[in-house]
Amino acid sequence: MKLLKKCWQWFWQQSWLNKIVLVGLLAVAVPFFLPTVVSWFRPTILKVGVAFYTYERASFSEGQTTTYFFEKRNLVTNCSLRRIEEPVSKGRVKTANPQAWVVIKLLLENASDENITHLRLGVRSPALSPSTQLFASPNVEATGSMATPSRDARPVYAITIDAIAPTTSTVLSLKTPIDDRLRRFIYDDRRTVTIQVPFVSADQFREYPPIVSRTNANKILNREGLLGIRDNMAEDETPGYTVLAPGEPILDDEKMSYQMLPKTRACSEGEAGMW
């Protein structure tokens, strides 16, 4: 109490300009430290980890060959985590339309010995839009959509999960197509793609802002393999092309309007999961 009293007295001895600066700094610092303070008084039974990357399915031509590829990139360092290529004869194959996505991964871990039921959480990021699709590991039932909470004008992607079993984890994938707006945001303006989880709530605890850990992207991808998650990207990585019959006209690759993502390099060991 004496320390608080001295701090209060020191504050009132400052000039009005210093007071305004101090109050402003305090207002900026509170959102960063609030989750930690809340965790001191409320046991954390739900751990939240986040990672994100880009995923692209496209093709390029060289001479008489067209190479179709599927690539995952670390969004932060823009290096390639995994790339699969398959060359075919130019103009003789029909494939899926080229496309790129930003994929946000949420690793949710129930650290308690009881079910977490009717879990709700919000995710906020410039990489989310009404076209975002939600995929979940098969051990949970999850639904989600863009929403604007009444208490906050900024939209969030609201996710609802029926239940997470005791001492288990699940991975959620938020997959957003990279349109002109998102491409400009990431590659032209070179702005930082941030991720926030402003609230979680469940039958077992009231709503609060959780501590979100930056998780290695490869760790989450490996966890998905253990959980048997299928978010339809594994199927996309199977070329599944159709070879044209001899009498059918050759396809003109130049008519494709898709613009590939900027070239990148393979991730070094240290960059693979870097934030």
Stockholm file with secondary structure:
# STOCKHOLM 1.0

chainA/1-275         MKLLKKCWQWFWQQSWLNKIVLVGLLAVAVPFFLPTVVSWFRPTILKVGVAFYTYERASFSEGQTTTYFFEKRNLVTNCSLRRIEEPVSKGRVKTANPQAWVVIKLLLENASDENITHLRLGVRSPALSPSTQLFASPNVEATGSMATPSRDARPVYAITIDAIAPTTSTVLSLKTPIDDRLRRFIYDDRRTVTIQVPFVSADQFREYPPIVSRTNANKILNREGLLGIRDNMAEDETPGYTVLAPGEPILDDEKMSYQMLPKTRACSEGEAGMW
#=GR chainA/1-275 SS CHHHHHHHHHHHTSCHHHHHHHHHHHHHHHHHHHHHHHHHHSCCCEEEEEEEEEEEEEEEEETTEEEEEEEEEETTTTEEEEEEEEEEETTSEECCCCEEEEEEEEEEEECSSSCEEEEEEEEECTTCCTTCEEEECTTSCEEEEEECCTTCSSCEEEEEEEEECTTCEEEEEEEEECCHHHHIIIIISCCCCCCEEEEEEETTEEEECCCEEECCHHHHHHHHHHHTCCCSHHHHTSCCCEECCTTSCCCCGGGCCCCCCCCCEECCTTTTTCC
#=GC SS_cons         CHHHHHHHHHHHTSCHHHHHHHHHHHHHHHHHHHHHHHHHHSCCCEEEEEEEEEEEEEEEEETTEEEEEEEEEETTTTEEEEEEEEEEETTSEECCCCEEEEEEEEEEEECSSSCEEEEEEEEECTTCCTTCEEEECTTSCEEEEEECCTTCSSCEEEEEEEEECTTCEEEEEEEEECCHHHHIIIIISCCCCCCEEEEEEETTEEEECCCEEECCHHHHHHHHHHHTCCCSHHHHTSCCCEECCTTSCCCCGGGCCCCCCCCCEECCTTTTTCC
//
